[in-house]
Amino acid sequence: MGFSGELVFGRSERPLIEAPVFGGAQEDNEGGITACWPRPGGWQTWQFHGTFPGRPEDVLRAVVEWTGAPACVALVHDSDVALVWGLEPEGDMWDAWLNLKIAAEMSDRPLSEMDAAVPDDARRALDWARSAGVGDGVAATAIEEILRSDETFAEEVFTNLLDRLGFPEAVDPEAEG
């Protein structure tokens, strides 16, 4: 059984877990809330294992309001599929499915219909990344490729999406520099 829960990605000088929407929750590496490797510039990803404080879209709005920066949330089911929402401080929101084939099977929607949305999803995700100060020189077709990929783990597709959008790569905090 894979990971089921939410991934929250955003930028802050303080840990995102300190946002008021999380109600004073603490990192719990025993399976509740865990920090992923940080990215330069204050970018960070947090995993919530069944301890999320509300609907992903509402939590996303609260995180963007608290940080004043673009953020995104991914709702992951058993590491097989994820639905990602991204939001800019100006209020522009986008969403996209990761692992389309499984998403189509689970939702009983035609794969062709979901695939037809990929170019627009990729463009909106790239606009979101550019609002965060990254993504210059990235082609929408590169984002489409990620959105159409069928990696084994949706969490890896999420990380690959952030990398391809131009965010700084995550760094092992224990690695010697």
Rosetta constraint file for C-alpha pairs under 8 A:
AtomPair CA 1 CA 78 HARMONIC 6.21 0.50
AtomPair CA 2 CA 77 HARMONIC 7.88 0.50
AtomPair CA 2 CA 78 HARMONIC 4.37 0.50
AtomPair CA 2 CA 79 HARMONIC 4.81 0.50
AtomPair CA 2 CA 80 HARMONIC 7.56 0.50
AtomPair CA 3 CA 49 HARMONIC 7.55 0.50
AtomPair CA 3 CA 76 HARMONIC 7.06 0.50
AtomPair CA 3 CA 77 HARMONIC 6.77 0.50
AtomPair CA 3 CA 78 HARMONIC 4.84 0.50
AtomPair CA 3 CA 79 HARMONIC 4.92 0.50
AtomPair CA 4 CA 49 HARMONIC 6.46 0.50
AtomPair CA 4 CA 50 HARMONIC 7.29 0.50
AtomPair CA 4 CA 75 HARMONIC 7.81 0.50
AtomPair CA 4 CA 76 HARMONIC 5.25 0.50
AtomPair CA 4 CA 77 HARMONIC 4.60 0.50
AtomPair CA 4 CA 78 HARMONIC 4.67 0.50
AtomPair CA 4 CA 79 HARMONIC 6.35 0.50
AtomPair CA 5 CA 47 HARMONIC 7.18 0.50
AtomPair CA 5 CA 48 HARMONIC 5.52 0.50
AtomPair CA 5 CA 49 HARMONIC 4.75 0.50
AtomPair CA 5 CA 50 HARMONIC 5.43 0.50
AtomPair CA 5 CA 51 HARMONIC 7.92 0.50
AtomPair CA 5 CA 52 HARMONIC 7.65 0.50
AtomPair CA 5 CA 75 HARMONIC 6.02 0.50
AtomPair CA 5 CA 76 HARMONIC 5.37 0.50
AtomPair CA 5 CA 77 HARMONIC 6.74 0.50
AtomPair CA 6 CA 47 HARMONIC 5.86 0.50
AtomPair CA 6 CA 48 HARMONIC 5.10 0.50
AtomPair CA 6 CA 49 HARMONIC 6.82 0.50
AtomPair CA 6 CA 50 HARMONIC 7.79 0.50
AtomPair CA 6 CA 52 HARMONIC 7.05 0.50
AtomPair CA 6 CA 56 HARMONIC 7.81 0.50
AtomPair CA 6 CA 73 HARMONIC 6.74 0.50
AtomPair CA 6 CA 74 HARMONIC 5.48 0.50
AtomPair CA 6 CA 75 HARMONIC 4.66 0.50
AtomPair CA 6 CA 76 HARMONIC 5.87 0.50
AtomPair CA 7 CA 45 HARMONIC 6.56 0.50
AtomPair CA 7 CA 46 HARMONIC 5.59 0.50
AtomPair CA 7 CA 47 HARMONIC 4.69 0.50
AtomPair CA 7 CA 48 HARMONIC 6.31 0.50
AtomPair CA 7 CA 73 HARMONIC 5.51 0.50
AtomPair CA 7 CA 74 HARMONIC 5.03 0.50
AtomPair CA 7 CA 75 HARMONIC 6.68 0.50
AtomPair CA 7 CA 76 HARMONIC 7.60 0.50
AtomPair CA 8 CA 45 HARMONIC 5.40 0.50
AtomPair CA 8 CA 46 HARMONIC 5.20 0.50
AtomPair CA 8 CA 47 HARMONIC 6.64 0.50
AtomPair CA 8 CA 60 HARMONIC 7.90 0.50
AtomPair CA 8 CA 71 HARMONIC 7.51 0.50
AtomPair CA 8 CA 72 HARMONIC 5.99 0.50
AtomPair CA 8 CA 73 HARMONIC 4.57 0.50
AtomPair CA 8 CA 74 HARMONIC 6.65 0.50
AtomPair CA 9 CA 43 HARMONIC 7.12 0.50
AtomPair CA 9 CA 44 HARMONIC 5.62 0.50
AtomPair CA 9 CA 45 HARMONIC 4.38 0.50
AtomPair CA 9 CA 46 HARMONIC 6.65 0.50
AtomPair CA 9 CA 71 HARMONIC 5.54 0.50
AtomPair CA 9 CA 72 HARMONIC 5.25 0.50
AtomPair CA 9 CA 73 HARMONIC 6.27 0.50
AtomPair CA 10 CA 16 HARMONIC 7.27 0.50
AtomPair CA 10 CA 43 HARMONIC 5.50 0.50
AtomPair CA 10 CA 44 HARMONIC 5.69 0.50
AtomPair CA 10 CA 45 HARMONIC 6.76 0.50
AtomPair CA 10 CA 63 HARMONIC 7.73 0.50
AtomPair CA 10 CA 64 HARMONIC 7.86 0.50
AtomPair CA 10 CA 67 HARMONIC 7.82 0.50
AtomPair CA 10 CA 69 HARMONIC 7.10 0.50
AtomPair CA 10 CA 70 HARMONIC 6.49 0.50
AtomPair CA 10 CA 71 HARMONIC 4.38 0.50
AtomPair CA 10 CA 72 HARMONIC 6.62 0.50
AtomPair CA 11 CA 16 HARMONIC 7.68 0.50
AtomPair CA 11 CA 41 HARMONIC 7.40 0.50
AtomPair CA 11 CA 42 HARMONIC 5.01 0.50
AtomPair CA 11 CA 43 HARMONIC 4.19 0.50
AtomPair CA 11 CA 44 HARMONIC 6.15 0.50
AtomPair CA 11 CA 67 HARMONIC 6.79 0.50
AtomPair CA 11 CA 69 HARMONIC 6.37 0.50
AtomPair CA 11 CA 70 HARMONIC 7.53 0.50
AtomPair CA 11 CA 71 HARMONIC 7.23 0.50
AtomPair CA 12 CA 16 HARMONIC 6.53 0.50
AtomPair CA 12 CA 42 HARMONIC 5.24 0.50
AtomPair CA 12 CA 43 HARMONIC 6.65 0.50
AtomPair CA 12 CA 44 HARMONIC 7.80 0.50
AtomPair CA 12 CA 67 HARMONIC 5.91 0.50
AtomPair CA 12 CA 69 HARMONIC 7.97 0.50
AtomPair CA 13 CA 42 HARMONIC 5.61 0.50
AtomPair CA 14 CA 18 HARMONIC 7.07 0.50
AtomPair CA 14 CA 42 HARMONIC 7.99 0.50
AtomPair CA 15 CA 19 HARMONIC 7.90 0.50
AtomPair CA 15 CA 44 HARMONIC 7.80 0.50
AtomPair CA 16 CA 44 HARMONIC 7.45 0.50
AtomPair CA 16 CA 46 HARMONIC 7.65 0.50
AtomPair CA 16 CA 63 HARMONIC 7.71 0.50
AtomPair CA 17 CA 22 HARMONIC 6.22 0.50
AtomPair CA 17 CA 24 HARMONIC 7.59 0.50
AtomPair CA 17 CA 25 HARMONIC 6.68 0.50
AtomPair CA 17 CA 26 HARMONIC 7.02 0.50
AtomPair CA 17 CA 27 HARMONIC 7.59 0.50
AtomPair CA 17 CA 46 HARMONIC 7.68 0.50
AtomPair CA 18 CA 22 HARMONIC 6.85 0.50
AtomPair CA 18 CA 23 HARMONIC 7.95 0.50
AtomPair CA 18 CA 24 HARMONIC 6.44 0.50
AtomPair CA 18 CA 25 HARMONIC 7.54 0.50
AtomPair CA 19 CA 23 HARMONIC 7.57 0.50
AtomPair CA 19 CA 24 HARMONIC 7.93 0.50
AtomPair CA 19 CA 62 HARMONIC 7.98 0.50
AtomPair CA 19 CA 63 HARMONIC 6.55 0.50
AtomPair CA 19 CA 66 HARMONIC 6.42 0.50
AtomPair CA 20 CA 24 HARMONIC 6.93 0.50
AtomPair CA 20 CA 66 HARMONIC 7.83 0.50
AtomPair CA 21 CA 53 HARMONIC 7.17 0.50
AtomPair CA 21 CA 59 HARMONIC 6.56 0.50
AtomPair CA 21 CA 62 HARMONIC 6.22 0.50
AtomPair CA 21 CA 63 HARMONIC 7.24 0.50
AtomPair CA 22 CA 52 HARMONIC 7.86 0.50
AtomPair CA 22 CA 53 HARMONIC 6.25 0.50
AtomPair CA 26 CA 33 HARMONIC 7.14 0.50
AtomPair CA 27 CA 32 HARMONIC 7.34 0.50
AtomPair CA 27 CA 33 HARMONIC 5.01 0.50
AtomPair CA 27 CA 34 HARMONIC 5.48 0.50
AtomPair CA 27 CA 35 HARMONIC 7.14 0.50
AtomPair CA 28 CA 32 HARMONIC 5.20 0.50
AtomPair CA 28 CA 33 HARMONIC 4.97 0.50
AtomPair CA 28 CA 34 HARMONIC 5.97 0.50
AtomPair CA 29 CA 33 HARMONIC 6.34 0.50
AtomPair CA 29 CA 34 HARMONIC 5.39 0.50
AtomPair CA 31 CA 49 HARMONIC 6.23 0.50
AtomPair CA 32 CA 48 HARMONIC 6.06 0.50
AtomPair CA 32 CA 49 HARMONIC 5.03 0.50
AtomPair CA 32 CA 50 HARMONIC 6.97 0.50
AtomPair CA 32 CA 51 HARMONIC 6.29 0.50
AtomPair CA 33 CA 46 HARMONIC 7.03 0.50
AtomPair CA 33 CA 47 HARMONIC 5.61 0.50
AtomPair CA 33 CA 48 HARMONIC 4.69 0.50
AtomPair CA 33 CA 49 HARMONIC 6.15 0.50
AtomPair CA 33 CA 51 HARMONIC 7.31 0.50
AtomPair CA 34 CA 46 HARMONIC 5.74 0.50
AtomPair CA 34 CA 47 HARMONIC 5.19 0.50
AtomPair CA 34 CA 48 HARMONIC 6.76 0.50
AtomPair CA 35 CA 44 HARMONIC 7.67 0.50
AtomPair CA 35 CA 45 HARMONIC 6.21 0.50
AtomPair CA 35 CA 46 HARMONIC 4.53 0.50
AtomPair CA 35 CA 47 HARMONIC 6.30 0.50
AtomPair CA 36 CA 44 HARMONIC 7.07 0.50
AtomPair CA 36 CA 45 HARMONIC 5.40 0.50
AtomPair CA 36 CA 46 HARMONIC 5.74 0.50
AtomPair CA 36 CA 47 HARMONIC 7.15 0.50
AtomPair CA 37 CA 44 HARMONIC 7.23 0.50
AtomPair CA 37 CA 45 HARMONIC 7.33 0.50
AtomPair CA 37 CA 170 HARMONIC 5.50 0.50
AtomPair CA 37 CA 171 HARMONIC 5.71 0.50
AtomPair CA 37 CA 172 HARMONIC 5.58 0.50
AtomPair CA 37 CA 173 HARMONIC 6.62 0.50
AtomPair CA 38 CA 42 HARMONIC 7.36 0.50
AtomPair CA 38 CA 43 HARMONIC 6.25 0.50
AtomPair CA 38 CA 44 HARMONIC 4.84 0.50
AtomPair CA 38 CA 45 HARMONIC 6.89 0.50
AtomPair CA 38 CA 170 HARMONIC 5.28 0.50
AtomPair CA 38 CA 171 HARMONIC 5.87 0.50
AtomPair CA 38 CA 172 HARMONIC 7.39 0.50
AtomPair CA 38 CA 173 HARMONIC 7.30 0.50
AtomPair CA 39 CA 43 HARMONIC 4.94 0.50
AtomPair CA 39 CA 44 HARMONIC 5.87 0.50
AtomPair CA 39 CA 167 HARMONIC 7.88 0.50
AtomPair CA 39 CA 168 HARMONIC 5.71 0.50
AtomPair CA 39 CA 169 HARMONIC 5.72 0.50
AtomPair CA 39 CA 170 HARMONIC 4.25 0.50
AtomPair CA 39 CA 171 HARMONIC 5.91 0.50
AtomPair CA 40 CA 168 HARMONIC 5.93 0.50
AtomPair CA 40 CA 169 HARMONIC 7.45 0.50
AtomPair CA 40 CA 170 HARMONIC 7.25 0.50
AtomPair CA 40 CA 171 HARMONIC 7.65 0.50
AtomPair CA 41 CA 168 HARMONIC 7.82 0.50
AtomPair CA 48 CA 52 HARMONIC 5.97 0.50
AtomPair CA 53 CA 59 HARMONIC 7.36 0.50
AtomPair CA 54 CA 58 HARMONIC 6.74 0.50
AtomPair CA 54 CA 59 HARMONIC 6.31 0.50
AtomPair CA 55 CA 59 HARMONIC 6.28 0.50
AtomPair CA 56 CA 60 HARMONIC 5.98 0.50
AtomPair CA 56 CA 73 HARMONIC 6.37 0.50
AtomPair CA 56 CA 74 HARMONIC 7.68 0.50
AtomPair CA 56 CA 75 HARMONIC 7.17 0.50
AtomPair CA 56 CA 85 HARMONIC 7.92 0.50
AtomPair CA 57 CA 61 HARMONIC 6.29 0.50
AtomPair CA 57 CA 73 HARMONIC 7.68 0.50
AtomPair CA 57 CA 85 HARMONIC 7.04 0.50
AtomPair CA 58 CA 62 HARMONIC 6.34 0.50
AtomPair CA 59 CA 63 HARMONIC 6.17 0.50
AtomPair CA 60 CA 64 HARMONIC 6.19 0.50
AtomPair CA 60 CA 71 HARMONIC 6.80 0.50
AtomPair CA 60 CA 72 HARMONIC 6.37 0.50
AtomPair CA 60 CA 73 HARMONIC 6.24 0.50
AtomPair CA 60 CA 85 HARMONIC 7.87 0.50
AtomPair CA 60 CA 86 HARMONIC 7.66 0.50
AtomPair CA 60 CA 87 HARMONIC 7.11 0.50
AtomPair CA 61 CA 65 HARMONIC 6.12 0.50
AtomPair CA 61 CA 87 HARMONIC 7.24 0.50
AtomPair CA 62 CA 66 HARMONIC 6.09 0.50
AtomPair CA 63 CA 67 HARMONIC 6.02 0.50
AtomPair CA 63 CA 71 HARMONIC 7.10 0.50
AtomPair CA 64 CA 68 HARMONIC 5.35 0.50
AtomPair CA 64 CA 69 HARMONIC 5.56 0.50
AtomPair CA 64 CA 70 HARMONIC 5.93 0.50
AtomPair CA 64 CA 71 HARMONIC 5.93 0.50
AtomPair CA 64 CA 87 HARMONIC 7.14 0.50
AtomPair CA 64 CA 88 HARMONIC 7.12 0.50
AtomPair CA 64 CA 89 HARMONIC 6.01 0.50
AtomPair CA 65 CA 69 HARMONIC 7.69 0.50
AtomPair CA 65 CA 89 HARMONIC 6.91 0.50
AtomPair CA 68 CA 89 HARMONIC 5.95 0.50
AtomPair CA 69 CA 88 HARMONIC 6.73 0.50
AtomPair CA 69 CA 89 HARMONIC 5.90 0.50
AtomPair CA 69 CA 132 HARMONIC 6.95 0.50
AtomPair CA 70 CA 86 HARMONIC 7.30 0.50
AtomPair CA 70 CA 87 HARMONIC 5.62 0.50
AtomPair CA 70 CA 88 HARMONIC 4.39 0.50
AtomPair CA 70 CA 89 HARMONIC 5.90 0.50
AtomPair CA 70 CA 128 HARMONIC 7.16 0.50
AtomPair CA 70 CA 129 HARMONIC 7.89 0.50
AtomPair CA 70 CA 131 HARMONIC 7.17 0.50
AtomPair CA 70 CA 132 HARMONIC 5.90 0.50
AtomPair CA 71 CA 86 HARMONIC 5.79 0.50
AtomPair CA 71 CA 87 HARMONIC 5.69 0.50
AtomPair CA 71 CA 88 HARMONIC 6.85 0.50
AtomPair CA 72 CA 84 HARMONIC 6.86 0.50
AtomPair CA 72 CA 85 HARMONIC 5.42 0.50
AtomPair CA 72 CA 86 HARMONIC 4.06 0.50
AtomPair CA 72 CA 87 HARMONIC 6.20 0.50
AtomPair CA 73 CA 84 HARMONIC 5.65 0.50
AtomPair CA 73 CA 85 HARMONIC 5.40 0.50
AtomPair CA 73 CA 86 HARMONIC 6.54 0.50
AtomPair CA 74 CA 82 HARMONIC 6.04 0.50
AtomPair CA 74 CA 83 HARMONIC 5.48 0.50
AtomPair CA 74 CA 84 HARMONIC 4.16 0.50
AtomPair CA 74 CA 85 HARMONIC 6.38 0.50
AtomPair CA 74 CA 158 HARMONIC 7.77 0.50
AtomPair CA 75 CA 82 HARMONIC 5.29 0.50
AtomPair CA 75 CA 83 HARMONIC 5.30 0.50
AtomPair CA 75 CA 84 HARMONIC 6.42 0.50
AtomPair CA 76 CA 80 HARMONIC 7.38 0.50
AtomPair CA 76 CA 81 HARMONIC 5.84 0.50
AtomPair CA 76 CA 82 HARMONIC 4.26 0.50
AtomPair CA 76 CA 83 HARMONIC 6.75 0.50
AtomPair CA 76 CA 154 HARMONIC 6.89 0.50
AtomPair CA 76 CA 155 HARMONIC 7.41 0.50
AtomPair CA 77 CA 81 HARMONIC 5.55 0.50
AtomPair CA 77 CA 82 HARMONIC 6.22 0.50
AtomPair CA 79 CA 152 HARMONIC 7.63 0.50
AtomPair CA 79 CA 153 HARMONIC 4.90 0.50
AtomPair CA 79 CA 154 HARMONIC 5.02 0.50
AtomPair CA 79 CA 155 HARMONIC 6.40 0.50
AtomPair CA 80 CA 99 HARMONIC 7.07 0.50
AtomPair CA 80 CA 102 HARMONIC 6.99 0.50
AtomPair CA 80 CA 152 HARMONIC 6.85 0.50
AtomPair CA 80 CA 153 HARMONIC 5.79 0.50
AtomPair CA 80 CA 154 HARMONIC 5.46 0.50
AtomPair CA 81 CA 97 HARMONIC 7.40 0.50
AtomPair CA 81 CA 98 HARMONIC 5.68 0.50
AtomPair CA 81 CA 99 HARMONIC 5.33 0.50
AtomPair CA 81 CA 100 HARMONIC 7.62 0.50
AtomPair CA 81 CA 102 HARMONIC 6.33 0.50
AtomPair CA 81 CA 103 HARMONIC 6.08 0.50
AtomPair CA 81 CA 153 HARMONIC 7.74 0.50
AtomPair CA 81 CA 154 HARMONIC 5.31 0.50
AtomPair CA 82 CA 97 HARMONIC 5.82 0.50
AtomPair CA 82 CA 98 HARMONIC 5.10 0.50
AtomPair CA 82 CA 99 HARMONIC 7.14 0.50
AtomPair CA 82 CA 103 HARMONIC 7.83 0.50
AtomPair CA 82 CA 154 HARMONIC 5.98 0.50
AtomPair CA 82 CA 155 HARMONIC 7.89 0.50
AtomPair CA 83 CA 95 HARMONIC 6.96 0.50
AtomPair CA 83 CA 96 HARMONIC 5.84 0.50
AtomPair CA 83 CA 97 HARMONIC 4.57 0.50
AtomPair CA 83 CA 98 HARMONIC 6.25 0.50
AtomPair CA 84 CA 95 HARMONIC 5.28 0.50
AtomPair CA 84 CA 96 HARMONIC 5.33 0.50
AtomPair CA 84 CA 97 HARMONIC 6.26 0.50
AtomPair CA 84 CA 98 HARMONIC 7.53 0.50
AtomPair CA 85 CA 93 HARMONIC 6.90 0.50
AtomPair CA 85 CA 94 HARMONIC 5.60 0.50
AtomPair CA 85 CA 95 HARMONIC 4.26 0.50
AtomPair CA 85 CA 96 HARMONIC 6.77 0.50
AtomPair CA 86 CA 93 HARMONIC 5.50 0.50
AtomPair CA 86 CA 94 HARMONIC 5.25 0.50
AtomPair CA 86 CA 95 HARMONIC 6.25 0.50
AtomPair CA 86 CA 125 HARMONIC 7.27 0.50
AtomPair CA 86 CA 128 HARMONIC 7.07 0.50
AtomPair CA 87 CA 91 HARMONIC 6.27 0.50
AtomPair CA 87 CA 92 HARMONIC 5.69 0.50
AtomPair CA 87 CA 93 HARMONIC 4.38 0.50
AtomPair CA 87 CA 94 HARMONIC 6.61 0.50
AtomPair CA 87 CA 128 HARMONIC 7.08 0.50
AtomPair CA 88 CA 92 HARMONIC 5.37 0.50
AtomPair CA 88 CA 93 HARMONIC 6.57 0.50
AtomPair CA 88 CA 128 HARMONIC 6.33 0.50
AtomPair CA 88 CA 131 HARMONIC 6.97 0.50
AtomPair CA 92 CA 128 HARMONIC 7.93 0.50
AtomPair CA 94 CA 121 HARMONIC 6.95 0.50
AtomPair CA 94 CA 124 HARMONIC 6.05 0.50
AtomPair CA 94 CA 125 HARMONIC 6.53 0.50
AtomPair CA 94 CA 128 HARMONIC 7.98 0.50
AtomPair CA 95 CA 121 HARMONIC 6.64 0.50
AtomPair CA 95 CA 125 HARMONIC 7.77 0.50
AtomPair CA 96 CA 118 HARMONIC 7.57 0.50
AtomPair CA 96 CA 121 HARMONIC 5.78 0.50
AtomPair CA 96 CA 147 HARMONIC 7.54 0.50
AtomPair CA 97 CA 103 HARMONIC 6.96 0.50
AtomPair CA 97 CA 147 HARMONIC 7.00 0.50
AtomPair CA 98 CA 103 HARMONIC 7.54 0.50
AtomPair CA 98 CA 147 HARMONIC 5.70 0.50
AtomPair CA 98 CA 148 HARMONIC 7.38 0.50
AtomPair CA 98 CA 149 HARMONIC 7.66 0.50
AtomPair CA 98 CA 150 HARMONIC 7.81 0.50
AtomPair CA 98 CA 154 HARMONIC 6.37 0.50
AtomPair CA 98 CA 157 HARMONIC 6.76 0.50
AtomPair CA 98 CA 158 HARMONIC 7.41 0.50
AtomPair CA 99 CA 103 HARMONIC 6.27 0.50
AtomPair CA 99 CA 147 HARMONIC 7.11 0.50
AtomPair CA 99 CA 148 HARMONIC 6.70 0.50
AtomPair CA 99 CA 149 HARMONIC 6.25 0.50
AtomPair CA 99 CA 150 HARMONIC 4.93 0.50
AtomPair CA 99 CA 151 HARMONIC 7.08 0.50
AtomPair CA 99 CA 154 HARMONIC 6.72 0.50
AtomPair CA 99 CA 157 HARMONIC 7.91 0.50
AtomPair CA 100 CA 104 HARMONIC 5.97 0.50
AtomPair CA 100 CA 111 HARMONIC 6.97 0.50
AtomPair CA 100 CA 114 HARMONIC 7.02 0.50
AtomPair CA 100 CA 115 HARMONIC 7.27 0.50
AtomPair CA 100 CA 147 HARMONIC 7.51 0.50
AtomPair CA 100 CA 148 HARMONIC 6.37 0.50
AtomPair CA 100 CA 149 HARMONIC 7.80 0.50
AtomPair CA 100 CA 150 HARMONIC 7.29 0.50
AtomPair CA 101 CA 105 HARMONIC 6.34 0.50
AtomPair CA 101 CA 111 HARMONIC 6.32 0.50
AtomPair CA 101 CA 150 HARMONIC 7.52 0.50
AtomPair CA 102 CA 106 HARMONIC 6.07 0.50
AtomPair CA 103 CA 107 HARMONIC 5.99 0.50
AtomPair CA 104 CA 108 HARMONIC 5.61 0.50
AtomPair CA 104 CA 109 HARMONIC 5.01 0.50
AtomPair CA 104 CA 110 HARMONIC 5.95 0.50
AtomPair CA 104 CA 111 HARMONIC 5.23 0.50
AtomPair CA 104 CA 114 HARMONIC 7.13 0.50
AtomPair CA 105 CA 109 HARMONIC 6.99 0.50
AtomPair CA 105 CA 111 HARMONIC 7.96 0.50
AtomPair CA 109 CA 113 HARMONIC 7.15 0.50
AtomPair CA 109 CA 114 HARMONIC 7.30 0.50
AtomPair CA 110 CA 114 HARMONIC 6.58 0.50
AtomPair CA 111 CA 115 HARMONIC 5.95 0.50
AtomPair CA 112 CA 116 HARMONIC 6.06 0.50
AtomPair CA 113 CA 117 HARMONIC 6.85 0.50
AtomPair CA 114 CA 118 HARMONIC 7.02 0.50
AtomPair CA 115 CA 148 HARMONIC 7.52 0.50
AtomPair CA 117 CA 121 HARMONIC 6.13 0.50
AtomPair CA 118 CA 122 HARMONIC 5.92 0.50
AtomPair CA 118 CA 144 HARMONIC 6.05 0.50
AtomPair CA 118 CA 147 HARMONIC 6.75 0.50
AtomPair CA 118 CA 148 HARMONIC 7.57 0.50
AtomPair CA 119 CA 123 HARMONIC 6.21 0.50
AtomPair CA 119 CA 140 HARMONIC 7.39 0.50
AtomPair CA 119 CA 141 HARMONIC 7.65 0.50
AtomPair CA 119 CA 144 HARMONIC 6.09 0.50
AtomPair CA 120 CA 124 HARMONIC 6.16 0.50
AtomPair CA 121 CA 125 HARMONIC 6.07 0.50
AtomPair CA 121 CA 144 HARMONIC 7.98 0.50
AtomPair CA 122 CA 126 HARMONIC 6.09 0.50
AtomPair CA 122 CA 140 HARMONIC 5.78 0.50
AtomPair CA 122 CA 141 HARMONIC 7.63 0.50
AtomPair CA 122 CA 143 HARMONIC 5.35 0.50
AtomPair CA 122 CA 144 HARMONIC 5.44 0.50
AtomPair CA 122 CA 147 HARMONIC 7.41 0.50
AtomPair CA 123 CA 127 HARMONIC 6.19 0.50
AtomPair CA 123 CA 140 HARMONIC 5.72 0.50
AtomPair CA 123 CA 143 HARMONIC 7.97 0.50
AtomPair CA 124 CA 128 HARMONIC 6.19 0.50
AtomPair CA 125 CA 129 HARMONIC 6.26 0.50
AtomPair CA 125 CA 165 HARMONIC 7.87 0.50
AtomPair CA 126 CA 130 HARMONIC 6.15 0.50
AtomPair CA 126 CA 135 HARMONIC 6.48 0.50
AtomPair CA 126 CA 138 HARMONIC 7.87 0.50
AtomPair CA 126 CA 140 HARMONIC 6.84 0.50
AtomPair CA 126 CA 143 HARMONIC 7.56 0.50
AtomPair CA 126 CA 165 HARMONIC 6.35 0.50
AtomPair CA 127 CA 131 HARMONIC 6.26 0.50
AtomPair CA 128 CA 132 HARMONIC 6.61 0.50
AtomPair CA 129 CA 133 HARMONIC 6.64 0.50
AtomPair CA 129 CA 134 HARMONIC 5.50 0.50
AtomPair CA 129 CA 135 HARMONIC 5.65 0.50
AtomPair CA 129 CA 165 HARMONIC 6.19 0.50
AtomPair CA 129 CA 166 HARMONIC 7.45 0.50
AtomPair CA 129 CA 167 HARMONIC 7.79 0.50
AtomPair CA 130 CA 134 HARMONIC 4.92 0.50
AtomPair CA 130 CA 135 HARMONIC 5.16 0.50
AtomPair CA 130 CA 136 HARMONIC 6.67 0.50
AtomPair CA 134 CA 165 HARMONIC 7.12 0.50
AtomPair CA 134 CA 166 HARMONIC 5.30 0.50
AtomPair CA 134 CA 167 HARMONIC 6.00 0.50
AtomPair CA 135 CA 165 HARMONIC 5.24 0.50
AtomPair CA 135 CA 166 HARMONIC 4.66 0.50
AtomPair CA 135 CA 167 HARMONIC 7.37 0.50
AtomPair CA 136 CA 166 HARMONIC 7.62 0.50
AtomPair CA 138 CA 142 HARMONIC 7.05 0.50
AtomPair CA 138 CA 164 HARMONIC 7.66 0.50
AtomPair CA 138 CA 165 HARMONIC 6.80 0.50
AtomPair CA 138 CA 166 HARMONIC 7.27 0.50
AtomPair CA 139 CA 143 HARMONIC 7.08 0.50
AtomPair CA 140 CA 144 HARMONIC 6.22 0.50
AtomPair CA 141 CA 145 HARMONIC 6.18 0.50
AtomPair CA 142 CA 146 HARMONIC 6.72 0.50
AtomPair CA 142 CA 164 HARMONIC 7.17 0.50
AtomPair CA 143 CA 147 HARMONIC 6.26 0.50
AtomPair CA 143 CA 161 HARMONIC 6.96 0.50
AtomPair CA 143 CA 164 HARMONIC 6.69 0.50
AtomPair CA 143 CA 165 HARMONIC 6.97 0.50
AtomPair CA 144 CA 148 HARMONIC 6.09 0.50
AtomPair CA 145 CA 149 HARMONIC 6.10 0.50
AtomPair CA 146 CA 157 HARMONIC 6.97 0.50
AtomPair CA 146 CA 160 HARMONIC 7.17 0.50
AtomPair CA 146 CA 161 HARMONIC 6.10 0.50
AtomPair CA 146 CA 164 HARMONIC 7.93 0.50
AtomPair CA 147 CA 161 HARMONIC 7.67 0.50
AtomPair CA 149 CA 157 HARMONIC 7.60 0.50
AtomPair CA 150 CA 157 HARMONIC 8.00 0.50
AtomPair CA 151 CA 156 HARMONIC 7.23 0.50
AtomPair CA 151 CA 157 HARMONIC 6.34 0.50
AtomPair CA 152 CA 156 HARMONIC 7.91 0.50
AtomPair CA 153 CA 157 HARMONIC 6.68 0.50
AtomPair CA 154 CA 158 HARMONIC 6.20 0.50
AtomPair CA 155 CA 159 HARMONIC 6.32 0.50
AtomPair CA 156 CA 160 HARMONIC 6.02 0.50
AtomPair CA 157 CA 161 HARMONIC 5.99 0.50
AtomPair CA 158 CA 162 HARMONIC 6.41 0.50
AtomPair CA 159 CA 163 HARMONIC 6.22 0.50
AtomPair CA 160 CA 164 HARMONIC 5.98 0.50
AtomPair CA 161 CA 165 HARMONIC 6.03 0.50
AtomPair CA 162 CA 166 HARMONIC 6.63 0.50
AtomPair CA 162 CA 167 HARMONIC 5.77 0.50
AtomPair CA 163 CA 167 HARMONIC 5.37 0.50
AtomPair CA 163 CA 168 HARMONIC 6.78 0.50
AtomPair CA 163 CA 169 HARMONIC 6.08 0.50
AtomPair CA 171 CA 175 HARMONIC 7.77 0.50
